[in-house]
């Protein structure tokens, strides 16, 4: 195989790998921010992703430091912004919280993860 053909084959392999890696909905940003400490408890948890989500298969839940479920929903995709999971939460007392999410992007790839935030006194 000539050097040019090897170069083209390598480029095709690279582009294929990159496009496959970009096919998942990754967490873009959240409010409260990932790992943040806030002084005012949020009234909702909002998590934005890099791709539109499939509402029927995307879930979110918030647990306290003891693992008690504070709020959860399997109907949390925002109707006006399909990249957003939004979950109303009750008044959160001071403490550390963990947000778990599992989403299906519209291109049928599943991704999941979690992050923490803290409500300070």
GUKE-730570 format. One record per atom (N, C-alpha, C): residue in one letter; x, y, z. Coordinates in pm, whole numbers, padded with zeros to 5 digits, always signed. Layout:
<nodes>
aXYZ
...
</nodes>
This chain:
<nodes>
x+00087-00119+00000
x+00000+00000+00000
x+00090+00123+00000
x+00062+00216-00086
x+00144+00336-00096
x+00123+00425+00026
x+00213+00515+00048
x+00204+00609+00160
x+00078+00693+00155
x+00039+00735+00035
x-00082+00816+00020
x-00206+00735+00057
x-00211+00609+00011
x-00325+00523+00045
x-00331+00497+00195
x-00217+00475+00257
x-00214+00453+00402
x-00262+00578+00475
x-00222+00693+00428
x-00265+00819+00488
x-00416+00839+00478
x-00471+00810+00361
x-00615+00822+00341
x-00688+00721+00430
x-00640+00598+00435
x-00703+00496+00519
x-00698+00538+00666
x-00587+00593+00708
x-00575+00641+00847
x-00671+00755+00876
x-00686+00846+00781
x-00778+00958+00797
x-00922+00909+00806
x-00960+00814+00722
x-01095+00757+00726
x-01119+00690+00861
x-01024+00613+00910
x-01038+00547+01040
x-01053+00650+01152
x-00975+00756+01148
x-00983+00861+01249
x-01120+00928+01249
x-01167+00967+01130
x-01297+01034+01119
x-01409+00942+01167
x-01401+00815+01134
x-01501+00719+01178
x-01502+00709+01330
x-01387+00702+01392
x-01379+00695+01539
x-01432+00822+01603
x-01394+00936+01552
x-01438+01063+01608
x-01589+01079+01594
x-01643+01049+01477
x-01787+01064+01460
x-01863+00966+01549
x-01810+00847+01573
x-01872+00753+01665
x-01868+00805+01807
x-01759+00866+01845
x-01747+00920+01981
x-01842+01037+02003
x-01871+01111+01897
x-01958+01227+01910
x-02106+01190+01904
x-02135+01062+01888
x-02273+01018+01870
x-02350+01004+02001
x-02289+01025+02113
x-02357+01014+02241
x-02394+01152+02294
x-02498+01156+02376
x-02536+01281+02442
x-02453+01292+02570
x-02359+01384+02572
x-02274+01406+02689
x-02326+01524+02769
x-02303+01520+02897
x-02341+01632+02982
x-02263+01756+02936
x-02334+01864+02909
x-02271+01988+02867
x-02250+02080+02987
x-02357+02108+03060
x-02347+02187+03182
x-02473+02165+03266
x-02468+02211+03389
x-02580+02189+03481
x-02598+02310+03571
x-02719+02320+03628
x-02748+02422+03729
x-02825+02353+03842
x-02770+02352+03961
x-02639+02403+04001
x-02525+02332+03926
x-02415+02401+03916
x-02300+02351+03841
x-02243+02226+03906
x-02186+02141+03823
x-02123+02018+03870
x-02016+02051+03974
x-02026+01988+04091
x-01928+02007+04197
x-01936+02139+04271
x-02039+02216+04247
x-02047+02351+04305
x-02103+02349+04447
x-02081+02460+04515
x-02144+02488+04644
x-02229+02613+04625
x-02357+02600+04658
x-02449+02713+04642
x-02500+02756+04779
x-02528+02882+04795
x-02580+02934+04922
x-02733+02935+04923
x-02791+02943+04805
x-02937+02939+04792
x-02976+02808+04727
x-03060+02733+04794
x-03103+02603+04740
x-03179+02622+04610
x-03150+02540+04510
x-03221+02552+04383
x-03365+02501+04395
x-03453+02553+04313
x-03591+02501+04309
x-03604+02391+04206
x-03501+02378+04120
x-03500+02274+04019
x-03355+02240+03985
x-03334+02118+03941
x-03205+02075+03888
x-03220+02075+03737
x-03127+02139+03668
x-03133+02145+03522
x-02999+02095+03466
x-03008+02000+03374
x-02889+01941+03315
x-02903+01946+03163
x-02808+02011+03096
x-02808+02023+02951
x-02711+01922+02891
x-02747+01870+02775
x-02665+01770+02706
x-02627+01820+02567
x-02533+01748+02505
x-02479+01790+02375
x-02566+01748+02258
x-02670+01668+02283
x-02762+01625+02178
x-02903+01623+02232
x-03000+01624+02142
x-03140+01611+02181
x-03163+01473+02243
x-03254+01469+02341
x-03281+01346+02416
x-03415+01287+02376
x-03425+01158+02395
x-03551+01087+02373
x-03627+01089+02506
x-03739+01162+02515
x-03809+01179+02643
x-03853+01049+02710
x-03893+00950+02634
x-03946+00827+02692
x-03839+00744+02763
x-03711+00771+02737
x-03605+00687+02793
x-03496+00767+02863
x-03528+00884+02913
x-03429+00968+02982
x-03479+00997+03123
x-03394+00971+03222
x-03434+00983+03362
x-03333+01065+03442
x-03381+01116+03555
x-03296+01193+03646
x-03347+01173+03787
x-03253+01167+03883
x-03293+01163+04024
x-03189+01233+04109
x-03234+01284+04223
x-03147+01352+04318
x-03158+01278+04451
x-03041+01249+04510
x-03039+01184+04641
x-02959+01268+04738
x-02991+01254+04867
x-02915+01326+04969
x-02792+01245+05009
x-02715+01294+05106
x-02590+01230+05147
x-02612+01089+05202
x-02732+01060+05251
x-02762+00927+05304
x-02817+00833+05197
x-02834+00883+05075
x-02886+00801+04967
x-03036+00803+04954
x-03104+00887+05033
x-03249+00900+05022
x-03285+00976+04895
x-03381+00923+04820
x-03424+00990+04697
x-03505+01114+04734
x-03460+01229+04688
x-03526+01357+04713
x-03630+01384+04604
x-03593+01356+04480
x-03683+01376+04366
x-03633+01289+04252
x-03726+01245+04168
x-03687+01169+04049
x-03795+01182+03944
x-03755+01159+03819
x-03852+01167+03711
x-03802+01090+03590
x-03895+01023+03524
x-03863+00964+03395
x-03936+01042+03285
x-03982+01162+03319
x-04050+01252+03224
x-03990+01392+03237
x-03858+01402+03234
x-03792+01527+03268
x-03736+01606+03149
x-03749+01553+03027
x-03698+01626+02911
x-03788+01746+02885
x-03728+01863+02876
x-03801+01987+02855
x-03862+01988+02714
x-03990+02018+02704
x-04060+02016+02574
x-04006+02121+02477
x-03957+02233+02527
x-03909+02340+02439
x-03759+02333+02411
x-03686+02250+02486
x-03542+02232+02466
x-03510+02086+02493
x-03504+02005+02390
x-03488+01861+02408
x-03346+01821+02448
x-03257+01919+02470
x-03125+01889+02525
x-03123+01905+02677
x-03237+01940+02736
x-03245+01975+02878
x-03330+01877+02958
x-03271+01826+03067
x-03348+01755+03169
x-03373+01856+03281
x-03497+01867+03325
x-03531+01962+03430
x-03614+01889+03536
x-03571+01899+03662
x-03637+01829+03771
x-03665+01925+03886
x-03792+01957+03912
x-03824+02038+04030
x-03788+01961+04157
x-03736+02033+04255
x-03702+01969+04382
x-03767+02047+04497
x-03795+01978+04608
x-03847+02049+04725
x-03738+02138+04784
x-03773+02219+04881
x-03674+02303+04948
x-03564+02214+05006
x-03442+02230+04958
x-03331+02146+05002
x-03262+02207+05122
x-03249+02130+05231
x-03174+02181+05345
x-03023+02179+05315
x-02946+02240+05401
x-02801+02237+05390
x-02754+02093+05379
x-02661+02067+05289
x-02607+01933+05273
x-02555+01907+05133
x-02506+01786+05115
x-02450+01745+04987
x-02552+01657+04915
x-02562+01676+04783
x-02659+01605+04701
x-02589+01547+04578
x-02643+01435+04532
x-02590+01370+04411
x-02704+01359+04310
x-02673+01398+04186
x-02768+01391+04076
x-02725+01275+03985
x-02816+01182+03961
x-02793+01070+03870
x-02878+01090+03746
x-02821+01067+03630
x-02895+01080+03505
x-02861+00964+03413
x-02960+00930+03334
x-02944+00829+03228
x-03028+00878+03111
x-02964+00896+02998
x-03034+00952+02883
x-03012+00868+02759
x-03111+00876+02672
x-03103+00816+02540
x-03109+00931+02441
x-03003+00946+02362
x-03005+01052+02262
x-03093+01009+02146
x-03136+01104+02067
x-03227+01073+01956
x-03161+00982+01853
x-03028+00968+01856
x-02962+00876+01765
x-02944+00737+01827
x-03014+00712+01938
x-03026+00583+02008
x-02905+00541+02091
x-02819+00631+02128
x-02708+00597+02216
x-02741+00636+02360
x-02715+00545+02453
x-02741+00567+02595
x-02613+00618+02661
x-02628+00717+02748
x-02517+00758+02834
x-02575+00786+02972
x-02490+00773+03072
x-02535+00796+03209
x-02420+00848+03292
x-02454+00908+03403
x-02352+00962+03490
x-02414+01023+03614
x-02329+01086+03690
x-02375+01154+03811
x-02279+01265+03846
x-02326+01355+03930
x-02242+01463+03982
x-02298+01508+04115
x-02218+01580+04189
x-02261+01631+04319
x-02265+01782+04319
x-02342+01834+04413
x-02339+01976+04446
x-02373+01985+04595
x-02346+02100+04653
x-02370+02118+04796
x-02446+02246+04820
x-02540+02239+04914
x-02611+02358+04961
x-02543+02397+05092
x-02481+02514+05096
x-02409+02561+05215
x-02503+02645+05301
x-02471+02651+05431
x-02554+02735+05520
x-02542+02883+05488
</nodes>
